[in-house]
Amino acid sequence: MLCGNKKRPKPFCEDEARCLSLQEAMYKKGNKYELWWHWKRLYYIVSFLSEIFKKDQIMTFADIGCAEGLYVKYVAFVHNETFCIGADVTRTYVEKAKRNSGTLNTEYIVCDVRNLPFKDNSIDVILCSEVLEHIHNYRKSLAELFRVAKKYLVISFPGHSYIYKVISKIKPLKKIADNLVLDVGHISDVKISDVQRFLKGKGKCLKIKIGAALPLTLFEIIPSVRLVDLIDTRICKILEYLGAVDYATIHVIEISKDEN
């Protein structure tokens, strides 16, 4: 359990930043199933970024909600001709990111995703990973991200599985269902369908990658992580076929503004 009040996002994130090293906790600590979940999302994000940099000339990149700056450091190292910005509402995270940077072509700032200090269409690629679910008015934040992105916007956010959504509708079981979801400051239920509605009429390209269709507590009865990944891939393909992508718990989306 993290310290802080999840209903007050900025103080919660400040407390979180002082309590732990978030990105180290996600990718190095936890049990093997938790690590699998986070690494699968990481793989999807890096895949989208790699495709973007391969097909287009990217001069500017920003990670909004950068925490300790993992993605900024990665892009700055692999694409050293790109100027990279890390932004976070939490001053403690920004200070940590600066210490972790080690590169010259980066800058870190404190700002709120709901009111970004950038001009329209000013940054070629914007990444916003695991941020929107921490925002009360996440639709305004999505509009801000779309406003500032010049070419591409990559966003990721967690979802709830179909099993969770069914159980949570039954009042006596709701508390049990809520206990299956870690109290990590989530205050909004963001959906892929919401993003699709936001883009409707804008004529922009949208690519979706989903993963982790079942709660981790169910995956833990499977002895092999490799088998978990195989089963999950099959279930996610079924969800895609049925048009039920909102029922996966990993959502990663690439939005192309110039329709390349």
ZAVEX-805950 format. One record per residue (C-alpha): residue number from 1; x, y, z; residue in one letter. Coordinates in nm, 3 decimals, padded with zeros to 5 digits. Layout:
<pts>
- i / xx / yy / zz / aa
- NUM / X / Y / Z / A
...
</pts>
This chain:
<pts>
- i / xx / yy / zz / aa
- 1 / 00.000 / 00.000 / 00.000 / M
- 2 / 00.141 / 00.339 / -00.097 / L
- 3 / 00.124 / 00.637 / 00.130 / C
- 4 / -00.087 / 00.937 / 00.032 / G
- 5 / -00.447 / 01.011 / -00.066 / N
- 6 / -00.531 / 00.875 / -00.410 / K
- 7 / -00.821 / 01.121 / -00.447 / K
- 8 / -00.570 / 01.409 / -00.449 / R
- 9 / -00.342 / 01.314 / -00.741 / P
- 10 / -00.055 / 01.559 / -00.696 / K
- 11 / 00.002 / 01.502 / -00.320 / P
- 12 / -00.042 / 01.128 / -00.377 / F
- 13 / 00.227 / 01.127 / -00.647 / C
- 14 / 00.462 / 01.336 / -00.433 / E
- 15 / 00.421 / 01.089 / -00.146 / D
- 16 / 00.468 / 00.800 / -00.387 / E
- 17 / 00.788 / 00.951 / -00.525 / A
- 18 / 00.929 / 00.985 / -00.175 / R
- 19 / 00.819 / 00.632 / -00.075 / C
- 20 / 00.962 / 00.433 / -00.363 / L
- 21 / 01.143 / 00.418 / -00.695 / S
- 22 / 00.839 / 00.360 / -00.917 / L
- 23 / 00.999 / 00.232 / -01.235 / Q
- 24 / 01.239 / 00.010 / -01.046 / E
- 25 / 00.941 / -00.132 / -00.855 / A
- 26 / 00.756 / -00.203 / -01.180 / M
- 27 / 01.037 / -00.365 / -01.377 / Y
- 28 / 01.267 / -00.521 / -01.116 / K
- 29 / 01.060 / -00.601 / -00.807 / K
- 30 / 00.735 / -00.783 / -00.741 / G
- 31 / 00.648 / -01.141 / -00.823 / N
- 32 / 00.710 / -01.288 / -01.167 / K
- 33 / 00.349 / -01.232 / -01.279 / Y
- 34 / 00.354 / -00.863 / -01.185 / E
- 35 / 00.685 / -00.826 / -01.368 / L
- 36 / 00.537 / -01.003 / -01.670 / W
- 37 / 00.246 / -00.754 / -01.676 / W
- 38 / 00.470 / -00.448 / -01.664 / H
- 39 / 00.726 / -00.585 / -01.910 / W
- 40 / 00.451 / -00.671 / -02.159 / K
- 41 / 00.329 / -00.312 / -02.149 / R
- 42 / 00.690 / -00.188 / -02.179 / L
- 43 / 00.737 / -00.410 / -02.485 / Y
- 44 / 00.427 / -00.265 / -02.653 / Y
- 45 / 00.534 / 00.094 / -02.586 / I
- 46 / 00.889 / 00.039 / -02.710 / V
- 47 / 00.753 / -00.141 / -03.018 / S
- 48 / 00.537 / 00.157 / -03.109 / F
- 49 / 00.821 / 00.402 / -03.049 / L
- 50 / 01.063 / 00.192 / -03.255 / S
- 51 / 00.819 / 00.179 / -03.547 / E
- 52 / 00.765 / 00.555 / -03.531 / I
- 53 / 01.137 / 00.640 / -03.526 / F
- 54 / 01.202 / 00.393 / -03.807 / K
- 55 / 00.948 / 00.540 / -04.047 / K
- 56 / 00.975 / 00.911 / -03.970 / D
- 57 / 01.228 / 01.179 / -03.881 / Q
- 58 / 01.167 / 01.264 / -03.517 / I
- 59 / 01.338 / 01.573 / -03.380 / M
- 60 / 01.148 / 01.615 / -03.052 / T
- 61 / 01.010 / 01.365 / -02.800 / F
- 62 / 00.833 / 01.418 / -02.468 / A
- 63 / 00.727 / 01.178 / -02.196 / D
- 64 / 00.441 / 01.336 / -02.000 / I
- 65 / 00.432 / 01.168 / -01.660 / G
- 66 / 00.794 / 01.059 / -01.687 / C
- 67 / 00.849 / 00.952 / -01.322 / A
- 68 / 01.222 / 00.870 / -01.295 / E
- 69 / 01.273 / 00.923 / -01.669 / G
- 70 / 01.312 / 00.566 / -01.797 / L
- 71 / 01.162 / 00.629 / -02.143 / Y
- 72 / 01.333 / 00.966 / -02.185 / V
- 73 / 01.669 / 00.807 / -02.109 / K
- 74 / 01.596 / 00.522 / -02.352 / Y
- 75 / 01.498 / 00.750 / -02.643 / V
- 76 / 01.785 / 00.992 / -02.578 / A
- 77 / 02.034 / 00.705 / -02.578 / F
- 78 / 01.902 / 00.522 / -02.887 / V
- 79 / 01.816 / 00.836 / -03.087 / H
- 80 / 02.074 / 01.090 / -02.976 / N
- 81 / 01.975 / 01.335 / -03.250 / E
- 82 / 01.632 / 01.377 / -03.088 / T
- 83 / 01.575 / 01.641 / -02.821 / F
- 84 / 01.389 / 01.476 / -02.532 / C
- 85 / 01.170 / 01.629 / -02.263 / I
- 86 / 01.058 / 01.460 / -01.944 / G
- 87 / 00.762 / 01.620 / -01.767 / A
- 88 / 00.590 / 01.525 / -01.444 / D
- 89 / 00.351 / 01.691 / -01.202 / V
- 90 / 00.571 / 01.565 / -00.920 / T
- 91 / 00.881 / 01.771 / -00.842 / R
- 92 / 01.043 / 01.479 / -00.659 / T
- 93 / 01.018 / 01.259 / -00.970 / Y
- 94 / 01.160 / 01.535 / -01.190 / V
- 95 / 01.456 / 01.574 / -00.956 / E
- 96 / 01.513 / 01.197 / -00.964 / K
- 97 / 01.489 / 01.195 / -01.344 / A
- 98 / 01.748 / 01.470 / -01.373 / K
- 99 / 01.989 / 01.272 / -01.155 / R
- 100 / 01.926 / 00.958 / -01.364 / N
- 101 / 01.958 / 01.130 / -01.701 / S
- 102 / 02.326 / 01.115 / -01.791 / G
- 103 / 02.264 / 01.261 / -02.139 / T
- 104 / 02.298 / 01.610 / -02.287 / L
- 105 / 01.995 / 01.620 / -02.519 / N
- 106 / 01.733 / 01.611 / -02.243 / T
- 107 / 01.536 / 01.855 / -02.032 / E
- 108 / 01.303 / 01.791 / -01.739 / Y
- 109 / 01.020 / 02.016 / -01.623 / I
- 110 / 00.740 / 02.016 / -01.367 / V
- 111 / 00.396 / 02.058 / -01.526 / C
- 112 / 00.038 / 01.927 / -01.523 / D
- 113 / -00.092 / 01.716 / -01.812 / V
- 114 / -00.418 / 01.911 / -01.791 / R
- 115 / -00.237 / 02.234 / -01.881 / N
- 116 / 00.078 / 02.166 / -02.080 / L
- 117 / 00.319 / 02.460 / -02.131 / P
- 118 / 00.379 / 02.383 / -02.499 / F
- 119 / 00.248 / 02.536 / -02.821 / K
- 120 / 00.005 / 02.353 / -03.051 / D
- 121 / 00.169 / 02.081 / -03.265 / N
- 122 / 00.509 / 02.156 / -03.112 / S
- 123 / 00.643 / 01.809 / -03.020 / I
- 124 / 00.684 / 01.535 / -03.281 / D
- 125 / 00.613 / 01.240 / -03.049 / V
- 126 / 00.446 / 01.245 / -02.710 / I
- 127 / 00.433 / 00.946 / -02.477 / L
- 128 / 00.192 / 00.942 / -02.183 / C
- 129 / 00.208 / 00.612 / -01.996 / S
- 130 / -00.008 / 00.520 / -01.694 / E
- 131 / -00.114 / 00.879 / -01.622 / V
- 132 / -00.473 / 00.932 / -01.737 / L
- 133 / -00.616 / 00.691 / -01.478 / E
- 134 / -00.478 / 00.920 / -01.207 / H
- 135 / -00.666 / 01.226 / -01.338 / I
- 136 / -01.022 / 01.328 / -01.249 / H
- 137 / -01.089 / 01.497 / -01.586 / N
- 138 / -00.880 / 01.272 / -01.806 / Y
- 139 / -01.064 / 01.377 / -02.124 / R
- 140 / -00.925 / 01.728 / -02.086 / K
- 141 / -00.579 / 01.577 / -02.044 / S
- 142 / -00.626 / 01.369 / -02.358 / L
- 143 / -00.725 / 01.682 / -02.550 / A
- 144 / -00.413 / 01.861 / -02.423 / E
- 145 / -00.187 / 01.575 / -02.531 / L
- 146 / -00.351 / 01.569 / -02.875 / F
- 147 / -00.313 / 01.948 / -02.904 / R
- 148 / 00.060 / 01.947 / -02.837 / V
- 149 / 00.156 / 01.634 / -03.037 / A
- 150 / 00.268 / 01.722 / -03.389 / K
- 151 / 00.294 / 01.376 / -03.543 / K
- 152 / 00.232 / 01.093 / -03.296 / Y
- 153 / 00.082 / 01.033 / -02.955 / L
- 154 / 00.142 / 00.705 / -02.768 / V
- 155 / -00.065 / 00.651 / -02.456 / I
- 156 / -00.107 / 00.360 / -02.220 / S
- 157 / -00.349 / 00.304 / -01.934 / F
- 158 / -00.473 / 00.003 / -01.736 / P
- 159 / -00.820 / -00.143 / -01.774 / G
- 160 / -01.040 / -00.385 / -01.581 / H
- 161 / -01.096 / -00.741 / -01.699 / S
- 162 / -01.442 / -00.871 / -01.785 / Y
- 163 / -01.430 / -01.087 / -01.472 / I
- 164 / -01.365 / -00.783 / -01.254 / Y
- 165 / -01.644 / -00.583 / -01.415 / K
- 166 / -01.898 / -00.863 / -01.366 / V
- 167 / -01.801 / -00.924 / -01.004 / I
- 168 / -01.799 / -00.552 / -00.919 / S
- 169 / -02.164 / -00.523 / -01.027 / K
- 170 / -02.266 / -00.764 / -00.751 / I
- 171 / -02.278 / -00.554 / -00.435 / K
- 172 / -02.164 / -00.818 / -00.182 / P
- 173 / -01.870 / -00.909 / -00.407 / L
- 174 / -01.764 / -00.556 / -00.496 / K
- 175 / -01.529 / -00.523 / -00.198 / K
- 176 / -01.361 / -00.852 / -00.293 / I
- 177 / -01.323 / -00.729 / -00.651 / A
- 178 / -01.178 / -00.399 / -00.534 / D
- 179 / -00.923 / -00.583 / -00.322 / N
- 180 / -00.796 / -00.750 / -00.640 / L
- 181 / -00.696 / -00.409 / -00.773 / V
- 182 / -00.395 / -00.253 / -00.602 / L
- 183 / -00.457 / 00.083 / -00.442 / D
- 184 / -00.211 / 00.275 / -00.658 / V
- 185 / -00.395 / 00.601 / -00.702 / G
- 186 / -00.635 / 00.512 / -00.983 / H
- 187 / -00.935 / 00.746 / -00.979 / I
- 188 / -01.065 / 00.716 / -01.337 / S
- 189 / -01.167 / 00.419 / -01.550 / D
- 190 / -01.023 / 00.508 / -01.889 / V
- 191 / -01.151 / 00.309 / -02.186 / K
- 192 / -01.023 / 00.254 / -02.539 / I
- 193 / -01.375 / 00.328 / -02.658 / S
- 194 / -01.346 / 00.675 / -02.497 / D
- 195 / -01.031 / 00.743 / -02.698 / V
- 196 / -01.203 / 00.621 / -03.013 / Q
- 197 / -01.496 / 00.856 / -02.950 / R
- 198 / -01.253 / 01.142 / -02.891 / F
- 199 / -01.092 / 01.078 / -03.232 / L
- 200 / -01.421 / 01.034 / -03.417 / K
- 201 / -01.444 / 01.279 / -03.704 / G
- 202 / -01.079 / 01.380 / -03.670 / K
- 203 / -00.970 / 01.127 / -03.934 / G
- 204 / -00.662 / 01.010 / -03.748 / K
- 205 / -00.495 / 00.669 / -03.754 / C
- 206 / -00.520 / 00.464 / -03.436 / L
- 207 / -00.334 / 00.143 / -03.355 / K
- 208 / -00.409 / -00.064 / -03.046 / I
- 209 / -00.213 / -00.327 / -02.856 / K
- 210 / -00.378 / -00.505 / -02.563 / I
- 211 / -00.262 / -00.759 / -02.307 / G
- 212 / -00.335 / -00.924 / -01.973 / A
- 213 / -00.696 / -01.024 / -02.033 / A
- 214 / -00.734 / -01.195 / -01.696 / L
- 215 / -00.664 / -01.070 / -01.342 / P
- 216 / -00.312 / -01.153 / -01.224 / L
- 217 / -00.460 / -01.349 / -00.934 / T
- 218 / -00.596 / -01.599 / -01.188 / L
- 219 / -00.274 / -01.607 / -01.390 / F
- 220 / -00.086 / -01.701 / -01.072 / E
- 221 / -00.240 / -02.049 / -01.073 / I
- 222 / -00.048 / -02.115 / -01.397 / I
- 223 / 00.305 / -02.236 / -01.309 / P
- 224 / 00.487 / -02.096 / -01.613 / S
- 225 / 00.504 / -01.728 / -01.718 / V
- 226 / 00.570 / -01.844 / -02.074 / R
- 227 / 00.244 / -02.039 / -02.065 / L
- 228 / 00.067 / -01.735 / -01.917 / V
- 229 / 00.189 / -01.525 / -02.211 / D
- 230 / 00.076 / -01.787 / -02.463 / L
- 231 / -00.272 / -01.814 / -02.308 / I
- 232 / -00.302 / -01.439 / -02.275 / D
- 233 / -00.207 / -01.380 / -02.639 / T
- 234 / -00.483 / -01.620 / -02.751 / R
- 235 / -00.745 / -01.462 / -02.525 / I
- 236 / -00.651 / -01.112 / -02.643 / C
- 237 / -00.690 / -01.216 / -03.005 / K
- 238 / -01.043 / -01.333 / -02.921 / I
- 239 / -01.117 / -00.999 / -02.753 / L
- 240 / -00.990 / -00.815 / -03.061 / E
- 241 / -01.208 / -01.032 / -03.287 / Y
- 242 / -01.513 / -00.963 / -03.069 / L
- 243 / -01.439 / -00.591 / -03.051 / G
- 244 / -01.407 / -00.618 / -02.674 / A
- 245 / -01.059 / -00.468 / -02.627 / V
- 246 / -01.173 / -00.267 / -02.323 / D
- 247 / -01.176 / -00.595 / -02.125 / Y
- 248 / -00.797 / -00.633 / -02.135 / A
- 249 / -00.596 / -00.479 / -01.851 / T
- 250 / -00.307 / -00.348 / -02.065 / I
- 251 / -00.403 / -00.084 / -02.322 / H
- 252 / -00.139 / 00.083 / -02.542 / V
- 253 / -00.250 / 00.311 / -02.825 / I
- 254 / -00.064 / 00.490 / -03.102 / E
- 255 / -00.237 / 00.791 / -03.262 / I
- 256 / -00.093 / 00.928 / -03.586 / S
- 257 / -00.188 / 01.290 / -03.648 / K
- 258 / -00.042 / 01.317 / -03.997 / D
- 259 / -00.180 / 00.975 / -04.105 / E
- 260 / 00.156 / 00.835 / -04.219 / N
</pts>
